[in-house]
Amino acid sequence: MSTTIITFESVRMVIKADALLRQYQIFCKIIPVPGHISSECGMCIETNSDNHELIRHLLSKHHIQHNINVLQST
């Protein structure tokens, strides 16, 4: 299974995205950005990869700038 890490430019955008995803009943949690991922903000959202296309659509529709990183489990 893989994990999706979504990074943002600010903590404000992380909180806004978290609220939006929860509104659509998409499981997610706010975590510190993993060290191997570059981000302007120190926090990110982690979710499962099954939803990353829907998440991309929702965040773009609501003008929330983001980067999606799909991490493969080993």
C-alpha angles and dihedrals in degrees: 000000000000133000129221119221115194117197128196141189095246144015087245090062091047091055093044091050092046091054092047094050092047089050087060090045094246111153111237140145135202113240138163112275109264112249095244093058121077117225138159089220124056095223132066142170123256122200138148118281096239089084104042097109092049090046092050089051095048095046093047092047089054093045095245108151112222147150122226121212119186111204120199117221117231 
